[in-house]
Amino acid sequence: MNMHLATIAIIAANVLLSLKGFNDAAFFDRYKFQIGPIKAGQRERMFSSGFLHVDFSHLFLNMFTLYFFADVVIHWFGPIKFLIIYTISLVGGSLLALFFHKDEPFYSAVGASGAVTGILYAAILLQPDMQLGIMFIPIPIPAYILGILYMVYSIYGMKTRVGNIGHTAHFGGAIGGYITTLLFLPNLLVTETLMVILLAIPILILFVLQKTGKI
């Protein structure tokens, strides 16, 4: 697969800034997502944190996922709208994390997961018949199942607070990618009604759990 320049640019930015963060703790701490400093006025953290990662495996997982789904979105919308979806999803992830954790000044997280989940959701909406081959599983899996399972894992991560990873941002990113894609191509509500409903289910579950105090 030949990657588009827009995808290469995003991956390069994530790799370079993550490597900087791996080797410079002060830089990492200054630009990670953290509630206290953001509420004190350092709002750039809501964007910069999306280009930092905990470790190489965290970085690889996000960039590998982006690699698989970015070209689908670019094929349908072009690079400018792709970058808009990526950015809205990134910021959407940070906004949802701020909403969920607003009373936890020391809550922190990093990662491109929000932005990548937005691209994942966009790609599935645009091409719901995608089949993905996964190691150790002999048959292809529909992409929408992977997307829903990814969100279920994110709920687990939010409940258990696994690692310094922005699990809440996965949902904010999904919402950003979901809504922006439907705004760019509203006839999906008619042509892919079932997929629109299926991908909304994990988002609705999250808000039910939040309202009932179970997460």
Backbone as CSV, one residue per row, in Angstrom:
resi,resn,N_x,N_y,N_z,CA_x,CA_y,CA_z,C_x,C_y,C_z
1,MET,0.849,-1.190,0.000,0.000,0.000,0.000,0.888,1.245,0.000
2,ASN,0.639,2.152,-0.944,1.386,3.402,-0.992,0.695,4.450,-0.122
3,MET,1.380,4.896,0.894,0.784,5.873,1.789,0.745,7.252,1.150
4,HIS,-0.340,7.970,1.414,-0.464,9.353,0.956,0.460,10.231,1.786
5,LEU,0.890,11.333,1.201,1.783,12.265,1.893,1.175,12.760,3.209
6,ALA,-0.140,12.942,3.238,-0.794,13.414,4.467,-0.623,12.401,5.594
7,THR,-0.756,11.116,5.270,-0.564,10.062,6.276,0.885,10.020,6.744
8,ILE,1.805,10.109,5.797,3.234,10.102,6.137,3.568,11.268,7.059
9,ALA,3.003,12.447,6.780,3.282,13.634,7.600,2.797,13.440,9.026
10,ILE,1.604,12.861,9.194,1.070,12.633,10.540,1.915,11.606,11.287
11,ILE,2.273,10.520,10.614,3.100,9.496,11.256,4.459,10.072,11.637
12,ALA,5.049,10.853,10.748,6.357,11.458,11.034,6.282,12.373,12.252
13,ALA,5.225,13.187,12.332,5.068,14.092,13.476,4.925,13.311,14.776
14,ASN,4.142,12.234,14.739,3.967,11.405,15.936,5.273,10.742,16.356
15,VAL,6.012,10.217,15.385,7.275,9.533,15.700,8.293,10.524,16.275
16,LEU,8.469,11.657,15.612,9.481,12.626,16.054,9.170,13.181,17.439
17,LEU,7.914,13.576,17.674,7.568,14.163,18.966,7.539,13.100,20.071
18,SER,7.122,11.880,19.726,7.149,10.808,20.725,8.580,10.463,21.118
19,LEU,9.493,10.388,20.136,10.900,10.126,20.441,11.475,11.218,21.338
20,LYS,11.099,12.462,21.058,11.529,13.572,21.914,11.025,13.358,23.341
21,GLY,9.756,12.956,23.456,9.183,12.708,24.775,9.814,11.533,25.495
22,PHE,10.182,10.474,24.740,10.843,9.323,25.352,12.154,9.725,26.014
23,ASN,12.850,10.678,25.406,14.193,11.034,25.842,14.276,12.333,26.656
24,ASP,13.139,12.990,26.843,13.139,14.274,27.540,11.905,14.333,28.430
25,ALA,12.068,13.953,29.690,10.943,13.886,30.626,10.285,15.244,30.830
26,ALA,11.086,16.298,30.826,10.539,17.649,31.025,9.620,18.021,29.857
27,PHE,10.040,17.691,28.643,9.235,17.958,27.450,7.930,17.156,27.518
28,PHE,8.029,15.887,27.878,6.863,15.020,27.996,5.869,15.584,29.008
29,ASP,6.376,15.959,30.183,5.507,16.478,31.238,4.880,17.811,30.848
30,ARG,5.612,18.625,30.075,5.106,19.947,29.710,3.975,19.866,28.684
31,TYR,3.990,18.856,27.819,3.027,18.833,26.721,2.018,17.689,26.785
32,LYS,2.073,16.853,27.821,1.072,15.806,27.966,-0.273,16.412,28.380
33,PHE,-1.325,15.648,28.211,-2.645,16.067,28.669,-2.679,15.927,30.187
34,GLN,-2.961,17.031,30.871,-3.135,16.983,32.324,-4.143,18.041,32.726
35,ILE,-5.129,17.627,33.497,-6.269,18.480,33.812,-5.873,19.786,34.490
36,GLY,-5.052,19.700,35.549,-4.688,20.898,36.309,-4.091,21.999,35.440
37,PRO,-2.994,21.725,34.736,-2.389,22.749,33.891,-3.318,23.257,32.779
38,ILE,-4.148,22.366,32.218,-5.074,22.801,31.172,-6.073,23.804,31.745
39,LYS,-6.618,23.508,32.912,-7.574,24.423,33.528,-6.906,25.723,33.962
40,ALA,-5.566,25.656,34.139,-4.817,26.864,34.501,-4.453,27.706,33.274
41,GLY,-4.778,27.204,32.081,-4.560,27.998,30.876,-3.685,27.377,29.807
42,GLN,-3.070,26.218,30.082,-2.191,25.592,29.088,-3.003,24.699,28.145
43,ARG,-3.843,25.341,27.357,-4.777,24.586,26.513,-4.100,23.901,25.328
44,GLU,-2.865,24.310,25.008,-2.159,23.639,23.913,-1.913,22.169,24.215
45,ARG,-1.956,21.792,25.487,-1.785,20.389,25.868,-2.875,19.511,25.258
46,MET,-4.042,20.085,25.012,-5.147,19.313,24.454,-4.844,18.866,23.027
47,PHE,-3.929,19.551,22.368,-3.502,19.184,21.013,-2.164,18.453,21.041
48,SER,-1.202,18.997,21.767,0.157,18.435,21.766,0.206,17.019,22.333
49,SER,-0.671,16.715,23.289,-0.676,15.381,23.900,-0.991,14.292,22.892
50,GLY,-1.660,14.669,21.791,-2.005,13.699,20.761,-0.830,13.246,19.921
51,PHE,0.345,13.835,20.145,1.549,13.452,19.400,2.620,12.847,20.318
52,LEU,2.250,12.578,21.568,3.151,11.927,22.523,2.618,10.533,22.834
53,HIS,3.527,9.618,23.156,3.129,8.258,23.480,3.915,7.740,24.680
54,VAL,3.354,6.710,25.325,3.967,6.150,26.524,5.255,5.397,26.196
55,ASP,5.199,4.609,25.121,6.357,3.799,24.746,6.234,3.409,23.271
56,PHE,7.185,2.631,22.785,7.201,2.256,21.366,5.989,1.413,20.971
57,SER,5.540,0.521,21.856,4.397,-0.328,21.503,3.126,0.502,21.371
58,HIS,2.958,1.480,22.238,1.817,2.394,22.184,1.848,3.197,20.880
59,LEU,3.008,3.711,20.545,3.188,4.468,19.303,2.917,3.579,18.090
60,PHE,3.492,2.386,18.089,3.333,1.476,16.947,1.875,1.099,16.729
61,LEU,1.151,0.775,17.804,-0.249,0.362,17.679,-1.078,1.473,17.028
62,ASN,-0.872,2.706,17.490,-1.644,3.809,16.923,-1.285,4.076,15.454
63,MET,-0.002,4.077,15.141,0.410,4.373,13.769,0.069,3.216,12.825
64,PHE,0.111,1.999,13.320,-0.249,0.827,12.511,-1.741,0.880,12.163
65,THR,-2.559,1.246,13.145,-3.997,1.382,12.909,-4.268,2.501,11.912
66,LEU,-3.571,3.619,12.076,-3.730,4.736,11.146,-3.349,4.316,9.725
67,TYR,-2.268,3.585,9.604,-1.792,3.116,8.294,-2.876,2.343,7.547
68,PHE,-3.621,1.511,8.272,-4.637,0.679,7.637,-5.865,1.459,7.185
69,PHE,-6.212,2.518,7.917,-7.500,3.167,7.656,-7.412,4.547,7.019
70,ALA,-6.253,5.184,7.067,-6.138,6.550,6.547,-6.477,6.641,5.068
71,ASP,-5.963,5.710,4.260,-6.159,5.798,2.818,-7.620,5.650,2.404
72,VAL,-8.404,4.929,3.208,-9.833,4.813,2.909,-10.484,6.191,2.992
73,VAL,-10.167,6.914,4.066,-10.750,8.246,4.264,-10.246,9.219,3.200
74,ILE,-8.961,9.139,2.891,-8.389,10.020,1.853,-9.008,9.718,0.490
75,HIS,-9.242,8.448,0.201,-9.850,8.069,-1.083,-11.235,8.700,-1.246
76,TRP,-12.000,8.722,-0.172,-13.356,9.255,-0.234,-13.397,10.780,-0.170
77,PHE,-12.564,11.354,0.688,-12.697,12.776,1.005,-11.541,13.654,0.531
78,GLY,-10.389,13.041,0.221,-9.210,13.835,-0.095,-8.423,14.173,1.159
79,PRO,-7.172,14.644,0.999,-6.297,14.853,2.150,-6.741,15.973,3.091
80,ILE,-7.361,17.038,2.564,-7.745,18.157,3.427,-8.830,17.727,4.411
81,LYS,-9.874,17.088,3.912,-10.942,16.631,4.807,-10.441,15.531,5.737
82,PHE,-9.522,14.705,5.255,-8.897,13.696,6.118,-8.208,14.366,7.307
83,LEU,-7.431,15.414,7.032,-6.732,16.125,8.098,-7.709,16.836,9.034
84,ILE,-8.823,17.312,8.481,-9.852,17.941,9.317,-10.452,16.910,10.272
85,ILE,-10.785,15.724,9.745,-11.342,14.662,10.593,-10.337,14.260,11.671
86,TYR,-9.069,14.122,11.274,-8.021,13.743,12.233,-7.929,14.773,13.357
87,THR,-7.906,16.054,12.992,-7.752,17.122,13.982,-8.972,17.234,14.885
88,ILE,-10.167,17.183,14.296,-11.389,17.258,15.103,-11.472,16.077,16.064
89,SER,-11.069,14.905,15.597,-11.091,13.716,16.451,-10.094,13.847,17.598
90,LEU,-8.910,14.382,17.304,-7.898,14.586,18.341,-8.425,15.532,19.419
91,VAL,-8.935,16.680,18.994,-9.441,17.675,19.945,-10.697,17.155,20.647
92,GLY,-11.536,16.427,19.902,-12.729,15.839,20.506,-12.374,14.875,21.628
93,GLY,-11.305,14.099,21.414,-10.846,13.195,22.457,-10.414,13.940,23.705
94,SER,-9.688,15.027,23.518,-9.234,15.825,24.659,-10.408,16.481,25.377
95,LEU,-11.387,16.961,24.617,-12.558,17.610,25.228,-13.356,16.624,26.074
96,LEU,-13.516,15.391,25.563,-14.266,14.403,26.344,-13.497,14.008,27.597
97,ALA,-12.175,13.890,27.480,-11.351,13.580,28.658,-11.458,14.700,29.684
98,LEU,-11.470,15.935,29.215,-11.620,17.078,30.118,-12.974,17.034,30.813
99,PHE,-14.014,16.662,30.071,-15.362,16.567,30.643,-15.434,15.472,31.713
100,PHE,-14.907,14.287,31.398,-15.002,13.154,32.320,-14.127,13.325,33.559
101,HIS,-13.000,14.003,33.407,-12.013,14.054,34.496,-11.772,15.467,35.024
102,LYS,-12.735,16.359,34.813,-12.548,17.778,35.151,-12.239,18.025,36.621
103,ASP,-12.629,17.105,37.490,-12.382,17.282,38.921,-11.176,16.483,39.408
104,GLU,-10.326,16.030,38.461,-9.124,15.260,38.806,-7.896,16.004,38.275
105,PRO,-7.376,16.959,39.038,-6.293,17.817,38.520,-5.042,17.061,38.092
106,PHE,-4.822,15.865,38.648,-3.600,15.133,38.305,-3.829,14.070,37.228
107,TYR,-5.059,13.988,36.721,-5.315,13.037,35.642,-4.517,13.454,34.410
108,SER,-3.789,12.489,33.839,-2.990,12.787,32.650,-3.077,11.635,31.664
109,ALA,-2.809,11.946,30.407,-2.852,10.932,29.353,-2.122,11.456,28.128
110,VAL,-1.687,10.529,27.281,-1.055,10.903,26.014,-1.467,9.894,24.956
111,GLY,-1.259,10.258,23.700,-1.474,9.309,22.612,-2.352,9.849,21.506
112,ALA,-2.146,9.289,20.317,-2.939,9.663,19.138,-4.226,8.856,19.050
113,SER,-4.542,8.122,20.099,-5.680,7.194,20.041,-6.982,7.875,19.654
114,GLY,-7.242,9.067,20.192,-8.479,9.765,19.866,-8.573,10.072,18.384
115,ALA,-7.508,10.646,17.838,-7.483,10.989,16.416,-7.587,9.741,15.547
116,VAL,-6.850,8.700,15.916,-6.844,7.462,15.128,-8.200,6.769,15.193
117,THR,-8.841,6.793,16.359,-10.165,6.184,16.474,-11.173,6.937,15.610
118,GLY,-11.021,8.253,15.521,-11.885,9.029,14.635,-11.727,8.616,13.188
119,ILE,-10.485,8.389,12.764,-10.223,7.924,11.394,-10.766,6.507,11.200
120,LEU,-10.595,5.654,12.196,-11.131,4.289,12.148,-12.644,4.309,11.958
121,TYR,-13.339,5.126,12.754,-14.796,5.211,12.650,-15.212,5.768,11.298
122,ALA,-14.490,6.783,10.821,-14.798,7.365,9.513,-14.658,6.314,8.411
123,ALA,-13.558,5.560,8.445,-13.298,4.549,7.421,-14.361,3.458,7.426
124,ILE,-14.787,3.046,8.597,-15.803,1.988,8.681,-17.144,2.493,8.151
125,LEU,-17.490,3.736,8.469,-18.725,4.312,7.939,-18.690,4.391,6.414
126,LEU,-17.528,4.763,5.888,-17.392,4.945,4.439,-17.308,3.630,3.679
127,GLN,-16.708,2.617,4.324,-16.488,1.339,3.637,-16.759,0.186,4.607
128,PRO,-18.016,-0.001,4.993,-18.352,-0.970,6.045,-18.101,-2.422,5.666
129,ASP,-17.895,-2.696,4.385,-17.651,-4.080,3.971,-16.178,-4.476,4.056
130,MET,-15.333,-3.601,4.601,-13.905,-3.925,4.754,-13.728,-5.187,5.584
131,GLN,-12.797,-6.027,5.166,-12.436,-7.235,5.908,-10.972,-7.127,6.313
132,LEU,-10.682,-7.434,7.574,-9.315,-7.314,8.074,-8.779,-8.676,8.473
133,GLY,-7.556,-8.953,8.048,-6.883,-10.172,8.475,-6.035,-9.881,9.704
134,ILE,-6.191,-10.687,10.735,-5.463,-10.498,11.989,-4.653,-11.746,12.285
135,MET,-3.449,-11.558,12.782,-2.569,-12.693,13.098,-3.263,-13.685,14.020
136,PHE,-3.046,-14.956,13.768,-3.534,-16.078,14.561,-5.045,-16.315,14.402
137,ILE,-5.734,-15.486,13.594,-7.149,-15.712,13.334,-7.273,-16.071,11.852
138,PRO,-7.720,-17.296,11.533,-7.636,-17.794,10.154,-8.615,-17.158,9.160
139,ILE,-9.638,-16.464,9.655,-10.611,-15.866,8.736,-10.626,-14.346,8.908
140,PRO,-10.906,-13.621,7.816,-10.985,-12.159,7.921,-12.128,-11.728,8.842
141,ILE,-11.932,-10.601,9.511,-12.937,-10.066,10.433,-13.474,-8.762,9.856
142,PRO,-14.797,-8.575,9.844,-15.346,-7.299,9.382,-14.798,-6.134,10.208
143,ALA,-14.459,-5.056,9.547,-13.829,-3.920,10.221,-14.714,-3.336,11.307
144,TYR,-16.030,-3.356,11.108,-16.904,-2.738,12.113,-16.873,-3.513,13.434
145,ILE,-16.649,-4.826,13.366,-16.531,-5.619,14.596,-15.276,-5.207,15.349
146,LEU,-14.157,-5.040,14.609,-12.926,-4.572,15.233,-13.146,-3.212,15.889
147,GLY,-13.841,-2.317,15.192,-14.098,-0.990,15.733,-14.883,-1.043,17.028
148,ILE,-15.925,-1.855,17.064,-16.752,-1.960,18.265,-15.964,-2.610,19.402
149,LEU,-15.180,-3.658,19.095,-14.359,-4.308,20.126,-13.324,-3.338,20.696
150,TYR,-12.767,-2.496,19.830,-11.796,-1.488,20.262,-12.423,-0.538,21.271
151,MET,-13.677,-0.175,21.045,-14.358,0.725,21.958,-14.702,0.034,23.279
152,VAL,-15.053,-1.244,23.200,-15.323,-2.007,24.419,-14.055,-2.096,25.266
153,TYR,-12.904,-2.328,24.593,-11.625,-2.330,25.305,-11.368,-0.974,25.955
154,SER,-11.761,0.088,25.278,-11.560,1.427,25.825,-12.375,1.640,27.093
155,ILE,-13.603,1.094,27.119,-14.415,1.178,28.338,-13.703,0.456,29.480
156,TYR,-13.162,-0.730,29.180,-12.398,-1.477,30.189,-11.207,-0.654,30.676
157,GLY,-10.497,-0.031,29.740,-9.344,0.786,30.110,-9.728,1.967,30.976
158,MET,-10.875,2.580,30.705,-11.336,3.704,31.512,-11.671,3.256,32.925
159,LYS,-12.288,2.083,33.044,-12.679,1.584,34.366,-11.470,1.184,35.196
160,THR,-10.451,0.614,34.545,-9.295,0.102,35.273,-8.132,1.089,35.326
161,ARG,-8.232,2.184,34.528,-7.172,3.195,34.435,-5.834,2.546,34.068
162,VAL,-5.855,1.703,33.049,-4.644,1.001,32.622,-3.671,1.978,31.969
163,GLY,-2.450,2.062,32.482,-1.392,2.866,31.872,-1.689,4.351,31.857
164,ASN,-0.812,5.079,31.186,-0.967,6.525,31.040,-1.573,6.816,29.662
165,ILE,-2.590,6.023,29.323,-3.179,6.069,27.985,-4.562,6.711,28.057
166,GLY,-4.874,7.567,27.072,-6.129,8.310,27.082,-7.305,7.497,26.579
167,HIS,-7.751,6.524,27.381,-8.866,5.687,26.945,-10.125,6.514,26.709
168,THR,-10.355,7.512,27.562,-11.517,8.376,27.370,-11.448,9.068,26.022
169,ALA,-10.229,9.407,25.598,-10.042,10.102,24.320,-10.461,9.236,23.134
170,HIS,-10.421,7.903,23.288,-10.876,7.026,22.207,-12.314,7.370,21.846
171,PHE,-13.121,7.564,22.878,-14.529,7.848,22.641,-14.736,9.240,22.071
172,GLY,-14.020,10.220,22.610,-14.135,11.566,22.063,-13.719,11.599,20.608
173,GLY,-12.668,10.850,20.287,-12.209,10.760,18.903,-13.229,10.071,18.018
174,ALA,-13.801,8.979,18.526,-14.828,8.268,17.766,-16.015,9.178,17.468
175,ILE,-16.437,9.939,18.473,-17.554,10.862,18.285,-17.191,11.919,17.247
176,GLY,-15.963,12.447,17.335,-15.520,13.451,16.369,-15.505,12.915,14.949
177,GLY,-14.918,11.722,14.761,-14.855,11.120,13.435,-16.226,10.745,12.908
178,TYR,-17.061,10.245,13.789,-18.426,9.812,13.452,-19.255,11.005,12.961
179,ILE,-19.292,12.063,13.761,-20.122,13.225,13.419,-19.581,13.947,12.185
180,THR,-18.256,14.145,12.123,-17.672,14.871,10.997,-17.894,14.135,9.684
181,THR,-17.755,12.814,9.713,-17.994,12.018,8.503,-19.443,12.155,8.036
182,LEU,-20.372,12.114,8.969,-21.783,12.253,8.607,-22.100,13.663,8.112
183,LEU,-21.400,14.662,8.632,-21.581,16.026,8.135,-21.037,16.165,6.717
184,PHE,-19.891,15.516,6.454,-19.301,15.570,5.113,-20.108,14.760,4.100
185,LEU,-20.741,13.675,4.562,-21.461,12.786,3.656,-22.763,12.322,4.320
186,PRO,-23.740,13.226,4.439,-24.957,12.918,5.200,-25.802,11.796,4.608
187,ASN,-25.642,11.492,3.328,-26.470,10.413,2.760,-26.089,9.037,3.309
188,LEU,-25.006,8.951,4.092,-24.679,7.697,4.780,-25.787,7.306,5.753
189,LEU,-26.513,8.298,6.250,-27.634,8.007,7.154,-28.689,7.159,6.453
190,VAL,-28.755,7.269,5.138,-29.716,6.504,4.342,-29.082,5.235,3.781
191,THR,-27.874,5.381,3.216,-27.241,4.242,2.533,-26.605,3.240,3.496
192,GLU,-26.196,3.705,4.677,-25.537,2.815,5.657,-26.191,2.960,7.026
193,THR,-27.518,2.929,7.047,-28.265,3.167,8.290,-27.863,2.191,9.396
194,LEU,-27.760,0.903,9.063,-27.418,-0.098,10.082,-26.047,0.180,10.678
195,MET,-25.060,0.522,9.840,-23.715,0.783,10.340,-23.690,2.041,11.206
196,VAL,-24.442,3.049,10.823,-24.543,4.272,11.626,-25.065,3.940,13.016
197,ILE,-26.063,3.058,13.086,-26.643,2.665,14.379,-25.659,1.817,15.184
198,LEU,-25.034,0.817,14.522,-24.107,-0.077,15.232,-22.938,0.682,15.855
199,LEU,-22.377,1.623,15.109,-21.223,2.359,15.616,-21.607,3.368,16.695
200,ALA,-22.883,3.688,16.775,-23.339,4.597,17.836,-23.506,3.868,19.169
201,ILE,-23.672,2.540,19.125,-23.977,1.781,20.346,-22.893,1.919,21.429
202,PRO,-21.583,1.705,21.105,-20.579,1.852,22.167,-20.548,3.267,22.767
203,ILE,-20.789,4.272,21.932,-20.805,5.656,22.415,-21.950,5.854,23.400
204,LEU,-23.119,5.311,23.067,-24.276,5.428,23.950,-24.055,4.667,25.257
205,ILE,-23.434,3.484,25.167,-23.134,2.703,26.373,-22.241,3.498,27.321
206,LEU,-21.248,4.162,26.755,-20.340,4.962,27.578,-21.109,6.017,28.363
207,PHE,-21.988,6.737,27.704,-22.697,7.811,28.389,-23.706,7.285,29.400
208,VAL,-24.285,6.118,29.148,-25.168,5.494,30.135,-24.368,5.134,31.380
209,LEU,-23.194,4.520,31.179,-22.343,4.148,32.309,-21.903,5.373,33.097
210,GLN,-21.597,6.453,32.377,-21.163,7.676,33.049,-22.300,8.282,33.855
211,LYS,-23.492,8.295,33.286,-24.657,8.871,33.978,-25.041,8.074,35.211
212,THR,-24.824,6.746,35.162,-25.188,5.889,36.291,-24.040,5.738,37.291
213,GLY,-22.915,6.417,37.020,-21.785,6.393,37.939,-21.006,5.103,37.934
214,LYS,-21.124,4.317,36.860,-20.417,3.039,36.785,-19.083,3.128,36.079
215,ILE,-18.701,4.345,35.699,-17.402,4.514,35.070,-16.827,5.873,35.444
